[in-house]
Amino acid sequence: MPNVEVNIDVDHYKQYTVEGSPSSIQLHTFLDSYSNNYKTVVEKVSQYDSIFKTEVPDSVVLVYKQDKNAALKTINDLIATNVQQAINPALKSYLLAKSFATMEKENIAKLVAASKEQFKNYKPIGFLETIIAQQIKQTPAQYALLNKQAPKFSMTDNYNRQFSLDSIKGKYVLLDFWASWCKPCREENPNIGKAYKLYRKRGLEIVSISLDSSMHQWKMALDNDNLYWQNVSDLKDWKSPVVDKYKITALPFNVLIDTSGKIIAADLRGRDLTMKLNEVLPKVTDY
């Protein structure tokens, strides 16, 4: 057993030194870095959350989002590196527990699995394995069509013309599923309009697909909500084929399709929608 020397000033208990134990020295070094980095994370997350709720342009919010993500990456890299380097199971368990505050569940699970392989019979790591498995199980499933090609469809528009999704191939397209009788949809329509106004010059196309059954109610809602982009409906309500094709279980719902025809995001609302559009749409010099 190595000789371990600990020096502590009781008036400044965080400022201690440890000599002789590699794991204790690693913990001390880690805590010094973690404390400073965690303060930065809290600060950047708070700043982002505050600016997100304001009316500033998405480009400004994106800067704060990038700062937040950079702070999270720094602290998560610190945790992951120390977990991988730790040779003491107790230290490894402590570091893994720290990861739950800032790290994505899937990344935590990978670190826990690797640690469990190294220390198969160490109960605290097994306990953490059980916890993260339960958390992942409780996480809502990812949209089934994410990163897959958007199903093709044809439908009649509000001017009795035939519309096909293929007709706007090669563009960024937001498919917005709604209905005149859906109150949350009607409340979200101003946000859809804001997104179109902000990003149509950058190539955004919007197709609003109504699950109405009454043409009169549908067209009246179009006029009242000022939906002046592409609008279509087969007036079949929930029996419309697009419901099954796009795995729709509730309204409002939307999917964002990229220029290759692949669904890259789903169920975006408000600022989340405009932020995603600002992120993926090509910049234009006169915008």
C-alpha positions in Angstrom: 0.0 0.0 0.0 1.5 3.4 -1.0 2.2 6.0 1.6 -0.4 8.8 1.2 0.1 12.3 2.6 -2.9 14.7 2.7 -2.4 18.4 3.6 -5.6 20.3 4.3 -6.1 23.9 5.5 -9.4 23.7 7.5 -10.2 27.3 6.6 -9.8 26.5 2.9 -10.8 22.9 2.7 -10.9 22.8 -1.1 -7.3 23.8 -1.3 -5.7 20.5 -0.3 -2.8 18.5 -1.6 -2.4 14.7 -1.9 0.8 12.8 -2.3 1.4 9.1 -2.8 -1.9 7.9 -4.2 -2.4 8.1 -8.0 -6.2 7.9 -7.8 -6.3 10.7 -5.1 -4.0 12.9 -7.2 -6.2 12.3 -10.3 -9.4 13.1 -8.2 -7.8 16.3 -6.9 -6.7 17.4 -10.4 -10.1 16.5 -11.8 -12.1 18.5 -9.2 -10.0 21.6 -9.8 -10.9 21.5 -13.5 -14.4 20.3 -13.0 -15.3 23.1 -10.6 -14.3 25.8 -13.0 -15.8 24.2 -16.1 -19.1 23.5 -14.3 -19.4 27.1 -13.4 -18.9 28.0 -17.0 -21.6 25.5 -18.1 -24.1 26.9 -15.7 -23.4 30.4 -16.9 -23.6 29.5 -20.6 -26.7 27.5 -20.2 -28.4 30.3 -18.3 -27.4 32.8 -20.9 -28.7 30.6 -23.7 -32.0 29.9 -21.9 -32.5 33.7 -21.3 -31.7 34.8 -24.9 -33.8 32.0 -26.4 -37.0 33.5 -24.9 -36.3 37.0 -26.4 -37.1 38.4 -29.8 -33.5 38.7 -31.0 -32.6 37.2 -34.4 -31.9 33.5 -34.6 -28.3 34.2 -35.7 -27.7 35.8 -32.3 -29.3 32.9 -30.4 -27.2 30.5 -32.4 -24.0 32.1 -31.1 -25.2 31.6 -27.5 -26.1 28.0 -28.4 -22.6 27.3 -29.8 -21.1 28.8 -26.6 -23.3 26.5 -24.5 -22.5 23.4 -26.6 -18.7 24.2 -26.4 -18.9 24.5 -22.6 -20.7 21.2 -22.4 -18.3 19.5 -24.7 -15.3 20.7 -22.6 -16.7 19.4 -19.4 -17.9 16.1 -20.9 -14.6 15.5 -22.5 -13.0 16.1 -19.1 -15.2 13.6 -17.5 -14.8 11.0 -20.2 -11.0 11.2 -20.2 -10.8 10.8 -16.5 -13.3 7.9 -16.5 -11.1 6.1 -19.1 -7.9 6.9 -17.2 -9.2 5.9 -13.7 -7.7 2.6 -12.4 -9.7 2.7 -9.1 -13.3 1.4 -9.3 -14.5 3.8 -6.6 -13.0 6.8 -8.5 -14.4 5.5 -11.7 -17.9 5.3 -10.1 -17.6 8.8 -8.8 -16.7 10.2 -12.1 -19.4 8.3 -13.9 -21.9 9.7 -11.4 -20.7 13.2 -12.3 -21.5 12.6 -16.0 -25.2 12.4 -15.3 -25.4 16.1 -14.9 -24.2 17.2 -18.3 -23.7 14.2 -20.6 -26.1 12.6 -23.2 -27.6 9.4 -21.9 -26.2 7.3 -24.8 -22.7 8.5 -24.1 -23.0 7.8 -20.4 -24.2 4.3 -21.2 -21.1 3.7 -23.3 -18.8 4.8 -20.5 -20.6 2.7 -17.9 -20.5 -0.4 -20.2 -16.8 0.0 -20.6 -16.3 0.5 -16.9 -18.5 -2.5 -16.1 -16.3 -4.6 -18.4 -13.2 -3.6 -16.5 -14.8 -4.1 -13.1 -17.4 -6.7 -13.6 -18.2 -7.3 -9.9 -18.1 -3.8 -8.6 -21.6 -3.1 -7.4 -21.7 0.7 -7.6 -20.9 0.6 -11.4 -23.6 -2.1 -11.8 -26.0 0.2 -10.0 -25.2 3.1 -12.4 -25.7 0.7 -15.3 -29.2 -0.1 -14.0 -30.0 3.6 -13.6 -28.9 4.7 -17.1 -30.6 1.8 -18.7 -33.9 2.8 -17.0 -33.4 6.4 -18.1 -32.8 5.4 -21.7 -35.9 3.2 -21.6 -38.0 6.1 -20.4 -36.7 8.4 -23.1 -39.3 9.0 -25.9 -38.4 7.0 -29.0 -36.8 8.8 -31.9 -39.1 9.6 -34.8 -39.2 6.5 -36.9 -38.5 8.3 -40.2 -35.7 10.5 -39.1 -32.7 10.4 -41.5 -34.9 8.5 -44.0 -36.3 9.5 -47.3 -39.6 11.4 -47.0 -42.5 9.3 -48.4 -43.9 10.6 -51.6 -47.5 11.8 -51.9 -49.8 13.8 -54.2 -52.7 15.9 -53.0 -55.1 18.6 -54.2 -54.4 22.2 -53.1 -56.8 24.9 -52.1 -57.1 26.0 -55.8 -58.1 22.5 -56.9 -54.7 21.9 -58.5 -52.8 18.7 -58.1 -49.6 19.0 -56.0 -46.8 16.4 -55.7 -44.0 16.4 -53.3 -41.7 15.6 -56.2 -42.5 19.0 -57.7 -40.2 20.7 -55.1 -37.5 18.1 -55.1 -34.0 19.5 -54.3 -35.3 22.1 -51.9 -35.5 22.4 -48.1 -39.2 21.7 -47.3 -41.2 21.9 -44.1 -44.2 19.7 -44.2 -46.6 21.0 -41.6 -49.5 18.7 -40.6 -52.5 20.5 -39.1 -56.3 20.9 -39.1 -58.7 23.8 -38.7 -60.3 22.1 -35.7 -57.0 21.7 -34.0 -56.5 24.5 -31.5 -52.8 24.0 -30.8 -52.3 23.9 -34.6 -54.0 27.3 -35.0 -51.9 28.7 -32.2 -48.7 27.5 -33.9 -49.7 28.9 -37.3 -48.2 32.4 -36.6 -44.9 30.7 -35.8 -45.0 28.8 -39.1 -45.8 32.2 -40.8 -42.9 33.8 -39.1 -40.5 31.0 -40.2 -41.7 31.4 -43.8 -41.2 35.1 -43.8 -37.7 34.8 -42.3 -36.4 32.0 -44.4 -38.2 31.8 -47.8 -35.4 34.0 -49.3 -32.9 31.3 -48.2 -34.8 28.6 -50.1 -37.4 27.3 -47.6 -40.6 25.8 -49.0 -43.6 25.1 -46.7 -46.3 22.7 -47.5 -49.2 22.7 -45.0 -51.1 19.5 -45.1 -54.6 19.7 -43.5 -56.3 16.7 -41.9 -59.7 18.4 -42.3 -62.8 16.8 -43.7 -64.7 20.0 -44.5 -63.4 22.1 -47.4 -65.3 25.2 -46.1 -63.7 25.0 -42.6 -60.3 24.3 -44.2 -60.4 27.3 -46.5 -61.8 29.6 -43.9 -59.0 28.7 -41.6 -56.5 29.4 -44.4 -57.9 32.9 -44.8 -58.2 33.6 -41.1 -54.7 32.4 -40.3 -53.2 34.0 -43.4 -51.5 30.8 -44.7 -50.3 32.0 -48.1 -47.8 29.2 -49.0 -48.6 25.8 -50.5 -51.6 24.3 -48.9 -53.1 20.8 -49.6 -55.7 18.4 -48.3 -57.5 15.3 -49.4 -60.2 16.1 -46.8 -60.0 12.6 -45.4 -59.3 13.6 -41.8 -57.3 10.9 -40.0 -58.0 8.5 -42.8 -55.7 10.4 -45.1 -52.8 8.1 -46.4 -50.2 10.6 -45.2 -51.1 9.8 -41.6 -49.6 6.3 -41.9 -46.9 7.3 -44.3 -45.6 9.9 -41.9 -46.3 8.1 -38.7 -48.5 10.9 -37.4 -50.0 10.3 -34.0 -50.9 13.9 -32.9 -51.3 17.4 -34.3 -49.6 19.7 -34.8 -46.7 17.9 -36.3 -44.1 18.7 -38.9 -41.0 17.3 -40.6 -38.1 19.1 -42.2 -36.8 17.7 -45.4 -33.3 18.5 -46.9 -32.3 18.9 -50.5 -31.7 15.2 -50.9 -35.2 14.4 -49.8 -34.2 13.1 -46.4 -36.1 14.0 -43.2 -33.6 15.7 -40.9 -35.8 17.0 -38.1 -39.3 16.5 -36.8 -41.9 18.1 -34.5 -40.2 21.5 -34.2 -42.0 24.4 -32.5 -41.5 28.1 -32.2 -37.9 29.2 -31.7 -36.8 25.6 -32.1 -38.1 25.6 -35.6 -36.5 28.9 -36.7 -33.3 28.0 -35.0 -33.1 24.7 -37.0 -33.9 26.5 -40.2 -31.2 29.1 -39.5 -28.7 26.3 -38.9 -29.3 24.2 -42.0 -30.5 26.7 -44.7 -27.8 28.1 -47.0 -26.8 31.7 -46.3 -27.6 34.4 -48.9 -25.6 37.6 -49.3 -28.5 39.9 -49.6 -30.5 38.5 -46.7 
